[in-house]
Amino acid sequence: MPSSSPDSAAHRARLSFPAPLRASGARFRLDTTRDLRNLRESARLLMLVLLVSVLMGAAAWAFLTSLKLVTEAREGQTLLFLLLPVVGVATAWLYHEHGLLASRGNNLVIESATTGRLIHARMAVLTFACSVATHLAGGSAGREGTAVQIGGTIASNVSGAFHLNRYDHHDLLLAGISAAFGAVFGTPLAGAFFGMEMCFVGKLEYSVALYCLVASFTGDAVARALGVGHAFQMIPSVPALDMRTIALSVAAGVVFGVVARLFSAAIREVKRLYARIPAHYLVRALIGAAVLLAVFVVTGLQRLGGLSEWMVEAGFAGTSNPFDVAAKLGLTALTLGAGFQGGEVTPLFDIGASLGGWLGTVAGMQPTLPAALGMVGVFGAALNVPVTAIMLGIDMFGGAATPYIVTVTFIAYLVAGHRGVYPAQRIVTPKRRSLSVDAEHTVEEVLAERAAAVADAHAAVSAVASEEPAADGSQAPAPATVGKQAGSNADDSPAAPASTQPPAL
């Protein structure tokens, strides 16, 4: 006799549903269970993100307040520029004797996020103190680098204290980067994407989007609550898109991309030049600081020391000039290349806005839009963060100019090639098909390979030239050393290019 128990009735009810519905219900239960488990596991990390963001917001307030005080002191007493040699030597000694790996700056933060390596707490202390000292003495530097290093250090130490695994450590580091950028510049949307984009070329880490958004907005909110204020320039009107304005935007993007290349190359070359000086590291630091001081004294360009945010105002007002642009680029390269602490973003804003405003005036345009495009275009190309640059434009200037911002930003990004101020960035998606061989290499590795290829090419050309017949028809003897070197490159270097043309970047 069939059972009439409740269990049997429920069993018959389940069987009465079609099989596809039963399968869908099972999948729904499994997905719900998995999502709840992930949410539970993510809640702890989200709490740590909030902790890091609050700490970073407070640190940003302290840092920006200190910068304001020393900037006012320097502008009131230009004799403080004489402190440049003292600050340069002291910075070099502190980082050499007590900095561990802190001298790698933002590149160490990138490496910590990608490898799981922890950052010692002293990095935040050193970069805070030495950056403030740099601005007191008039060094041409920014604030983003210091903020990112502080945010990365806070996140790394919180990660170590709570024994996070490598994946959670990675996510927390990127959140710390976002909190730093959002709090220091007052641009939380751009800050969120900066953390997602900073470590790689051609990749956005969507898996950390929630953490970076929360971190950037929280860091900015805390800094503002403590009294940090931000003033942005305005774009009164945006011209309609037509063939002329599009052509001008493309041309401006090319110029901004070239300037971004020059900026990163100048810093790199100054560092390389000072590293070749056969002297004690403190002597090299003294030479670098003395050169910077001499340039300020001889040229009278003290107005370009420190943050020089007046350059942004001049660009938007249409009173900027190309001389200030070139001088600011050179002074920033001399400052950062000599080992002074600070960031690159504010000088990039200065250079981009001034250049854009001047180009707009030359083209007969109202300068505010070109100045805004220069700010975001040069910044995004030099740091290889195009999406962040677009969001920065929206944060600062609203959405009306977005078509122009997108056009200029991506053109400049492509023109800049695989260069940048962060050598530790890993190239995930090459910028052009011709650069596909650079995939999965860091910017530093690509630049090193290019330098080696250029050296090999020059050696090969020299060897061929030495074997050409002389004017009287006789064969000129080839120097043994050159011929041997060329042969060594061909035989021992499997990566050497088949032709004498250096690879395009």
Backbone torsions as a table, in degrees:
resi	resn	phi	psi	omega
1	MET	NA	128.6	-176.4
2	PRO	-63.3	140.4	179.5
3	SER	-72.4	145.2	178.7
4	SER	-114.1	21.0	-179.1
5	SER	-65.6	156.8	178.9
6	PRO	-59.1	-35.5	-179.3
7	ASP	-64.0	-40.5	179.9
8	SER	-67.4	-36.9	178.2
9	ALA	-64.9	-41.3	179.5
10	ALA	-66.3	-37.3	179.1
11	HIS	-63.7	-43.3	178.9
12	ARG	-65.5	-34.2	179.3
13	ALA	-66.3	-39.3	179.2
14	ARG	-65.8	-40.0	-178.7
15	LEU	-68.1	-22.3	-179.0
16	SER	-72.1	-17.5	177.4
17	PHE	-77.9	144.9	176.5
18	PRO	-62.1	152.0	-178.3
19	ALA	-58.3	-42.5	179.1
20	PRO	-59.6	-36.4	179.0
21	LEU	-69.2	-39.5	177.5
22	ARG	-63.1	-39.2	179.2
23	ALA	-66.2	-40.5	179.1
24	SER	-64.4	-39.5	178.2
25	GLY	-63.8	-39.6	179.1
26	ALA	-65.4	-43.2	178.8
27	ARG	-63.2	-39.8	179.0
28	PHE	-61.5	-43.5	179.5
29	ARG	-64.8	-41.2	178.6
30	LEU	-64.4	-44.2	179.7
31	ASP	-64.0	-40.8	179.7
32	THR	-64.6	-42.4	178.4
33	THR	-62.4	-44.2	179.7
34	ARG	-64.2	-43.4	-179.2
35	ASP	-64.5	-40.5	179.0
36	LEU	-65.7	-39.1	178.1
37	ARG	-64.6	-43.5	178.0
38	ASN	-64.2	-39.2	178.7
39	LEU	-63.6	-40.3	178.6
40	ARG	-64.1	-42.1	-179.9
41	GLU	-69.9	-32.0	-178.8
42	SER	-79.0	-23.4	-176.7
43	ALA	-61.0	-40.6	179.5
44	ARG	-63.0	-43.8	-179.8
45	LEU	-66.5	-37.2	179.3
46	LEU	-64.1	-37.3	176.4
47	MET	-63.4	-39.6	177.7
48	LEU	-67.9	-35.3	176.0
49	VAL	-61.0	-43.9	178.2
50	LEU	-63.0	-39.9	178.4
51	LEU	-61.9	-49.0	179.4
52	VAL	-60.9	-40.7	-177.2
53	SER	-66.2	-41.0	178.0
54	VAL	-64.4	-44.9	178.3
55	LEU	-62.0	-40.4	-179.6
56	MET	-68.9	-37.8	176.5
57	GLY	-60.2	-41.8	177.6
58	ALA	-67.3	-40.9	178.3
59	ALA	-64.6	-38.8	178.4
60	ALA	-63.5	-41.6	176.6
61	TRP	-60.1	-46.6	-179.2
62	ALA	-63.1	-41.2	-178.0
63	PHE	-68.1	-47.6	-178.4
64	LEU	-66.6	-36.1	176.8
65	THR	-64.5	-41.5	178.4
66	SER	-64.5	-42.3	178.3
67	LEU	-61.4	-40.1	179.7
68	LYS	-63.5	-42.3	-178.7
69	LEU	-65.5	-46.6	-177.2
70	VAL	-72.1	-30.8	177.4
71	THR	-66.2	-43.7	177.5
72	GLU	-63.0	-39.0	178.9
73	ALA	-65.0	-43.6	-178.7
74	ARG	-67.6	-41.7	179.6
75	GLU	-66.6	-25.4	176.7
76	GLY	-85.4	-17.5	-178.2
77	GLN	-145.9	94.0	-175.8
78	THR	-68.5	-13.4	177.0
79	LEU	-63.1	-15.3	177.9
80	LEU	-64.8	-17.9	174.9
81	PHE	-60.9	-24.4	179.1
82	LEU	-66.4	-12.0	177.2
83	LEU	-78.8	-6.9	-176.8
84	LEU	-53.7	-48.2	178.6
85	PRO	-61.2	-39.6	179.6
86	VAL	-63.5	-47.0	-179.4
87	VAL	-64.9	-41.5	-179.6
88	GLY	-61.4	-46.4	-179.8
89	VAL	-69.1	-42.6	179.7
90	ALA	-62.7	-40.9	178.2
91	THR	-62.7	-45.2	179.8
92	ALA	-61.7	-42.5	-179.1
93	TRP	-66.2	-45.5	-179.1
94	LEU	-60.5	-45.9	-177.8
95	TYR	-71.5	-34.4	180.0
96	HIS	-72.9	-41.4	-174.8
97	GLU	-88.6	-30.2	-172.8
98	HIS	-131.0	-1.1	-172.2
99	GLY	-84.9	-9.9	-174.0
100	LEU	53.3	-117.3	179.0
101	LEU	-100.6	12.5	-175.1
102	ALA	-63.0	-21.4	-179.4
103	SER	-64.3	-16.6	178.1
104	ARG	-76.9	-11.2	172.1
105	GLY	59.5	-133.0	-177.7
106	ASN	-62.2	-26.0	177.6
107	ASN	-65.2	-32.6	176.1
108	LEU	-68.4	-36.4	176.8
109	VAL	-63.6	-42.9	177.5
110	ILE	-61.4	-45.3	-179.8
111	GLU	-64.7	-36.5	177.8
112	SER	-64.1	-40.1	180.0
113	ALA	-68.1	-35.5	-174.8
114	THR	-91.4	-22.2	-177.4
115	THR	-112.8	-16.3	-178.0
116	GLY	89.7	0.5	179.8
117	ARG	-65.4	135.4	178.9
118	LEU	-82.0	151.6	-179.8
119	ILE	-107.9	130.9	179.9
120	HIS	-67.8	145.5	-176.8
121	ALA	-61.5	-25.4	-176.7
122	ARG	-64.9	-19.5	179.5
123	MET	-60.4	-43.0	-179.8
124	ALA	-64.3	-41.2	-178.9
125	VAL	-65.6	-45.3	-177.9
126	LEU	-64.7	-46.9	-176.2
127	THR	-69.1	-33.8	176.7
128	PHE	-62.5	-55.7	-174.9
129	ALA	-64.8	-44.3	-175.7
130	CYS	-73.2	-31.2	176.6
131	SER	-68.3	-43.1	177.3
132	VAL	-61.9	-41.0	178.3
133	ALA	-63.8	-39.4	177.7
134	THR	-58.9	-44.6	-179.7
135	HIS	-71.2	-32.6	176.0
136	LEU	-61.9	-40.2	-178.4
137	ALA	-84.5	-5.5	175.4
138	GLY	96.0	11.0	177.1
139	GLY	-61.5	141.4	-178.9
140	SER	-84.3	96.2	-177.5
141	ALA	-147.9	174.5	-178.5
142	GLY	-113.9	-154.8	-175.5
143	ARG	-129.4	-16.3	-175.8
144	GLU	-63.7	-43.5	-177.8
145	GLY	-58.8	-44.7	178.9
146	THR	-63.3	-44.6	-178.9
147	ALA	-61.9	-44.8	-179.3
148	VAL	-63.8	-39.0	178.7
149	GLN	-66.8	-38.6	177.0
150	ILE	-66.6	-45.9	178.9
151	GLY	-61.6	-42.2	178.3
152	GLY	-65.2	-38.9	179.4
153	THR	-66.5	-43.8	177.8
154	ILE	-60.0	-47.3	-178.7
155	ALA	-62.7	-42.6	-179.0
156	SER	-64.1	-40.4	-179.0
157	ASN	-72.4	-35.6	173.2
158	VAL	-64.2	-41.0	177.5
159	SER	-59.6	-45.0	179.5
160	GLY	-65.6	-39.0	-179.1
161	ALA	-64.9	-33.0	-178.6
162	PHE	-101.5	8.6	174.1
163	HIS	53.2	50.5	179.8
164	LEU	-71.4	150.5	174.3
165	ASN	-75.4	175.6	-172.8
166	ARG	-61.5	-38.9	-176.6
167	TYR	-69.0	-44.9	178.5
168	ASP	-67.7	-35.5	175.7
169	HIS	-60.0	-44.5	178.2
170	HIS	-58.2	-48.1	-178.1
171	ASP	-65.4	-39.3	-179.2
172	LEU	-68.8	-37.0	177.4
173	LEU	-61.8	-44.7	-179.8
174	LEU	-65.8	-35.6	175.8
175	ALA	-64.7	-39.1	177.2
176	GLY	-62.8	-38.0	176.4
177	ILE	-63.0	-44.8	179.7
178	SER	-63.5	-43.0	179.0
179	ALA	-60.4	-40.2	-179.4
180	ALA	-64.5	-48.3	-177.5
181	PHE	-66.0	-46.1	-179.4
182	GLY	-62.8	-39.7	-177.2
183	ALA	-72.6	-39.4	-174.9
184	VAL	-75.6	-37.6	-176.5
185	PHE	-101.8	-7.9	-178.9
186	GLY	68.2	29.6	-178.6
187	THR	-126.3	79.0	-172.8
188	PRO	-65.0	-32.4	179.3
189	LEU	-67.9	-46.7	177.1
190	ALA	-63.9	-38.3	179.4
191	GLY	-60.9	-39.1	178.9
192	ALA	-60.8	-45.4	-178.6
193	PHE	-74.9	-26.2	178.2
194	PHE	-62.8	-42.9	176.8
195	GLY	-63.6	-33.7	179.9
196	MET	-76.5	-18.6	-169.2
197	GLU	-117.7	-17.0	-168.5
198	MET	-65.0	-36.1	-169.9
199	CYS	-78.3	-17.8	-173.6
200	PHE	-132.9	157.5	171.5
201	VAL	-101.8	117.2	178.0
202	GLY	84.9	30.1	179.1
203	LYS	-152.2	134.9	171.0
204	LEU	-110.6	128.6	-178.4
205	GLU	-89.8	86.3	-176.3
206	TYR	-65.4	-23.1	-177.0
207	SER	-65.6	-19.0	-179.9
208	VAL	-107.8	14.2	-174.8
209	ALA	-57.6	-45.5	-178.3
210	LEU	-62.7	-46.3	-178.8
211	TYR	-63.0	-43.1	-178.2
212	CYS	-67.9	-38.3	176.7
213	LEU	-62.9	-49.2	179.9
214	VAL	-61.0	-43.5	-177.4
215	ALA	-64.7	-46.2	-176.1
216	SER	-65.7	-46.7	-179.3
217	PHE	-68.0	-36.4	178.9
218	THR	-69.2	-45.7	178.8
219	GLY	-59.4	-42.9	178.6
220	ASP	-64.8	-43.0	-178.7
221	ALA	-63.3	-41.7	179.8
222	VAL	-65.6	-44.6	179.9
223	ALA	-61.7	-42.8	178.9
224	ARG	-66.0	-38.9	179.6
225	ALA	-63.2	-29.7	179.0
226	LEU	-84.0	-4.8	174.8
227	GLY	117.0	4.0	178.9
228	VAL	-74.7	131.4	177.3
229	GLY	-121.1	151.1	179.8
230	HIS	-132.0	133.7	177.9
231	ALA	-115.4	124.6	179.9
232	PHE	-110.4	147.8	175.2
233	GLN	-73.7	161.1	-178.1
234	MET	-116.1	152.2	172.8
235	ILE	-110.3	102.4	-174.7
236	PRO	-59.5	-40.3	-178.2
237	SER	-148.6	147.3	179.4
238	VAL	-115.9	122.3	-178.9
239	PRO	-67.1	154.3	178.6
240	ALA	-68.7	148.9	177.5
241	LEU	-69.4	126.6	172.4
242	ASP	-148.8	-178.7	-175.4
243	MET	-61.6	-37.3	-178.6
244	ARG	-68.0	-48.5	-177.4
245	THR	-68.2	-34.3	176.8
246	ILE	-66.5	-43.3	179.2
247	ALA	-62.4	-41.7	178.4
248	LEU	-65.1	-37.6	179.0
249	SER	-65.3	-42.7	178.6
250	VAL	-63.3	-45.1	179.2
251	ALA	-62.0	-42.1	178.4
252	ALA	-64.0	-39.3	177.8
253	GLY	-60.3	-39.4	177.7
254	VAL	-63.1	-45.9	180.0
255	VAL	-62.3	-44.4	-179.3
256	PHE	-64.9	-36.7	177.3
257	GLY	-65.6	-39.8	177.4
258	VAL	-64.3	-42.8	179.2
259	VAL	-63.9	-38.6	176.8
260	ALA	-61.8	-40.4	176.4
261	ARG	-62.3	-44.4	-179.8
262	LEU	-62.7	-38.8	-178.3
263	PHE	-61.9	-53.5	-178.4
264	SER	-66.6	-37.0	179.5
265	ALA	-66.5	-38.2	-179.1
266	ALA	-64.4	-44.8	178.7
267	ILE	-62.3	-44.0	-178.8
268	ARG	-63.2	-41.9	-177.5
269	GLU	-70.3	-36.8	177.5
270	VAL	-64.9	-43.5	177.2
271	LYS	-60.0	-42.9	-179.1
272	ARG	-65.7	-39.1	-179.6
273	LEU	-63.9	-45.9	-179.8
274	TYR	-68.7	-33.3	179.7
275	ALA	-65.6	-23.2	-178.6
276	ARG	-84.1	-8.6	-179.7
277	ILE	-69.0	120.6	-177.2
278	PRO	-78.4	74.8	-177.9
279	ALA	-150.5	170.6	176.0
280	HIS	-61.1	149.0	-174.6
281	TYR	-61.2	-31.7	177.8
282	LEU	-70.4	-34.1	175.7
283	VAL	-66.2	-41.8	177.4
284	ARG	-62.1	-41.7	178.1
285	ALA	-62.5	-40.8	179.1
286	LEU	-64.6	-40.9	178.5
287	ILE	-62.8	-45.9	-179.9
288	GLY	-61.5	-43.7	179.3
289	ALA	-67.7	-38.6	179.6
290	ALA	-65.6	-39.3	177.6
291	VAL	-62.4	-45.3	179.4
292	LEU	-61.5	-44.7	178.9
293	LEU	-62.5	-42.2	-179.9
294	ALA	-61.6	-40.1	178.9
295	VAL	-63.1	-43.6	178.5
296	PHE	-62.2	-44.7	-175.9
297	VAL	-68.5	-44.8	-175.8
298	VAL	-70.3	-40.9	-174.9
299	THR	-90.1	-18.1	-176.8
300	GLY	68.3	32.2	-176.2
301	LEU	-97.2	32.4	-179.2
302	GLN	-58.5	-24.3	179.6
303	ARG	-65.5	-18.0	179.6
304	LEU	-94.7	7.2	176.7
305	GLY	-77.6	163.8	177.5
306	GLY	64.0	-145.9	-176.4
307	LEU	-71.7	-32.8	178.9
308	SER	53.4	42.2	-176.9
309	GLU	-67.8	-12.8	175.7
310	TRP	-62.5	-22.3	179.6
311	MET	-65.4	-34.6	176.9
312	VAL	-64.7	-44.7	178.5
313	GLU	-61.9	-40.3	179.1
314	ALA	-64.4	-38.9	178.4
315	GLY	-62.5	-44.0	-179.5
316	PHE	-71.4	-26.2	178.4
317	ALA	-85.3	-10.2	-179.5
318	GLY	79.8	19.5	-179.5
319	THR	-108.5	10.4	-179.9
320	SER	-79.6	167.7	179.5
321	ASN	-145.0	157.0	-176.5
322	PRO	-67.2	-23.7	179.0
323	PHE	-63.4	-46.0	178.5
324	ASP	-61.9	-36.0	178.6
325	VAL	-61.9	-50.3	-179.1
326	ALA	-64.8	-40.4	-178.8
327	ALA	-66.3	-41.3	179.1
328	LYS	-64.2	-41.0	177.8
329	LEU	-60.8	-47.0	-179.0
330	GLY	-64.9	-42.8	-179.5
331	LEU	-66.5	-37.0	177.0
332	THR	-65.8	-40.5	177.4
333	ALA	-63.4	-41.9	178.8
334	LEU	-66.4	-34.6	-179.1
335	THR	-71.9	-57.1	-177.3
336	LEU	-70.9	-34.3	178.9
337	GLY	-66.7	-26.8	179.2
338	ALA	-84.4	-3.2	175.9
339	GLY	101.9	3.2	175.3
340	PHE	-67.3	152.4	-178.2
341	GLN	-92.0	149.0	179.5
342	GLY	153.7	-176.0	-178.1
343	GLY	-110.8	178.4	179.7
344	GLU	-108.1	-20.2	-168.8
345	VAL	-67.7	-46.8	-179.2
346	THR	-61.6	-45.3	173.2
347	PRO	-58.5	-35.4	176.8
348	LEU	-65.3	-39.5	175.3
349	PHE	-60.3	-46.0	-179.9
350	ASP	-58.8	-50.3	-177.4
351	ILE	-63.9	-46.2	-177.0
352	GLY	-65.5	-46.1	-179.1
353	ALA	-66.1	-43.0	179.7
354	SER	-64.1	-45.5	179.6
355	LEU	-64.8	-44.6	180.0
356	GLY	-62.7	-44.2	178.9
357	GLY	-62.2	-40.3	178.9
358	TRP	-66.9	-43.8	178.4
359	LEU	-62.1	-39.4	178.4
360	GLY	-62.9	-41.4	178.5
361	THR	-64.2	-42.4	178.3
362	VAL	-62.5	-36.9	-179.0
363	ALA	-81.3	1.2	179.4
364	GLY	78.0	23.1	-179.5
365	MET	-103.8	161.4	170.1
366	GLN	-67.7	129.3	-164.8
367	PRO	-75.1	-12.6	-171.7
368	THR	-65.2	-45.4	180.0
369	LEU	-64.7	-49.0	177.1
370	PRO	-59.4	-35.3	178.3
371	ALA	-65.1	-42.1	177.8
372	ALA	-63.8	-41.5	179.0
373	LEU	-64.4	-37.1	177.7
374	GLY	-65.1	-40.0	178.8
375	MET	-57.9	-53.4	-174.9
376	VAL	-76.6	-33.3	-177.0
377	GLY	-68.0	-49.5	-179.8
378	VAL	-66.5	-41.3	178.1
379	PHE	-59.7	-51.8	-176.3
380	GLY	-64.5	-36.3	-178.8
381	ALA	-73.4	-40.0	-177.5
382	ALA	-70.5	-32.1	-178.5
383	LEU	-101.1	-1.2	-179.6
384	ASN	59.3	44.2	-179.2
385	VAL	-132.3	70.0	-174.2
386	PRO	-65.8	-39.2	-179.0
387	VAL	-68.0	-39.8	175.4
388	THR	-59.5	-41.7	-179.6
389	ALA	-62.4	-39.9	178.1
390	ILE	-63.9	-46.1	178.5
391	MET	-64.7	-33.2	176.4
392	LEU	-62.6	-42.8	177.3
393	GLY	-61.4	-39.2	178.6
394	ILE	-68.7	-42.0	178.1
395	ASP	-59.0	-44.3	-172.2
396	MET	-85.2	-37.4	-168.3
397	PHE	-122.1	1.8	-178.0
398	GLY	83.1	-176.1	-173.0
399	GLY	-95.1	-5.3	-174.0
400	ALA	-63.9	-34.0	-176.9
401	ALA	-94.0	10.8	-173.9
402	THR	-56.3	-42.7	178.3
403	PRO	-57.1	-40.9	178.3
404	TYR	-69.9	-41.2	-179.7
405	ILE	-61.2	-44.7	179.7
406	VAL	-62.9	-45.3	-178.9
407	THR	-60.7	-52.1	-177.1
408	VAL	-65.1	-42.0	-176.2
409	THR	-61.9	-46.9	-176.8
410	PHE	-74.7	-33.0	175.0
411	ILE	-63.2	-47.8	178.9
412	ALA	-62.3	-40.1	179.1
413	TYR	-60.1	-43.1	-179.8
414	LEU	-69.8	-41.4	-178.2
415	VAL	-65.6	-34.4	-177.6
416	ALA	-64.5	-20.6	179.1
417	GLY	66.2	-163.6	-178.3
418	HIS	-87.8	59.0	173.8
419	ARG	-116.0	-171.4	176.0
420	GLY	147.9	165.2	-177.7
421	VAL	-86.1	-5.6	177.6
422	TYR	-114.0	90.8	-177.3
423	PRO	-61.5	-22.5	-177.0
424	ALA	-78.5	-8.3	178.1
425	GLN	-60.0	135.5	178.7
426	ARG	-99.2	133.6	-177.2
427	ILE	-83.4	112.1	179.4
428	VAL	-96.3	-51.2	176.8
429	THR	-117.0	107.7	-179.7
430	PRO	-57.3	150.1	-175.6
431	LYS	-71.6	-29.3	178.9
432	ARG	-138.8	156.8	-179.1
433	ARG	-61.4	-34.0	-179.3
434	SER	-67.5	-13.7	-179.8
435	LEU	-105.3	18.8	-175.7
436	SER	-62.5	-24.7	-179.9
437	VAL	-66.9	-15.3	-179.2
438	ASP	-83.8	-7.4	-176.9
439	ALA	-58.7	140.8	178.9
440	GLU	70.2	8.6	172.5
441	HIS	-104.0	157.4	173.3
442	THR	-83.0	161.6	176.4
443	VAL	-59.0	-37.9	179.2
444	GLU	-62.5	-42.7	179.0
445	GLU	-66.3	-40.2	179.7
446	VAL	-63.6	-44.1	179.6
447	LEU	-65.5	-37.5	178.3
448	ALA	-65.9	-42.1	178.4
449	GLU	-64.0	-39.3	179.1
450	ARG	-65.1	-43.1	179.2
451	ALA	-62.1	-40.1	178.3
452	ALA	-66.3	-39.8	179.4
453	ALA	-65.1	-40.2	178.1
454	VAL	-64.4	-41.7	178.4
455	ALA	-62.8	-42.5	177.8
456	ASP	-62.8	-40.8	-179.8
457	ALA	-63.4	-42.9	178.9
458	HIS	-64.5	-40.5	178.9
459	ALA	-63.9	-40.9	179.5
460	ALA	-65.8	-41.9	179.0
461	VAL	-64.0	-40.4	179.2
462	SER	-64.1	-39.4	179.4
463	ALA	-65.9	-41.2	178.4
464	VAL	-65.5	-41.7	-179.2
465	ALA	-64.0	-35.8	-179.0
466	SER	-71.1	-18.5	-179.8
467	GLU	-95.1	-4.4	179.6
468	GLU	-69.8	146.4	179.8
469	PRO	-61.7	144.4	177.2
470	ALA	-72.6	173.0	-175.8
471	ALA	-63.3	-29.9	-179.1
472	ASP	-86.3	7.3	177.1
473	GLY	94.3	-10.0	179.9
474	SER	-81.0	158.5	179.7
475	GLN	-86.3	122.4	179.8
476	ALA	-74.4	132.2	179.5
477	PRO	-67.8	135.6	179.3
478	ALA	-83.5	134.3	176.8
479	PRO	-60.1	134.4	-175.2
480	ALA	-63.0	-36.5	-176.5
481	THR	-68.1	-40.5	-179.8
482	VAL	-65.8	-44.8	179.9
483	GLY	-62.8	-38.8	179.7
484	LYS	-66.9	-41.0	-179.9
485	GLN	-64.6	-43.2	-179.9
486	ALA	-62.8	-41.4	178.5
487	GLY	-64.7	-37.6	179.0
488	SER	-63.7	-40.2	179.2
489	ASN	-64.6	-40.6	-177.0
490	ALA	-70.1	-35.6	-173.9
491	ASP	-87.2	-35.5	-169.0
492	ASP	-103.5	-9.8	-176.2
493	SER	-112.9	92.5	-178.3
494	PRO	-63.8	-20.5	-179.1
495	ALA	-86.3	-2.4	-177.7
496	ALA	-65.8	139.2	-179.2
497	PRO	-69.1	149.2	-179.3
498	ALA	-69.4	-31.4	-179.8
499	SER	-105.1	172.7	-179.4
500	THR	-88.2	-0.9	178.5
501	GLN	-82.0	125.7	177.2
502	PRO	-66.0	147.5	-179.7
503	PRO	-64.6	146.7	179.2
504	ALA	-77.6	145.5	178.0
505	LEU	-125.7	NA	NA
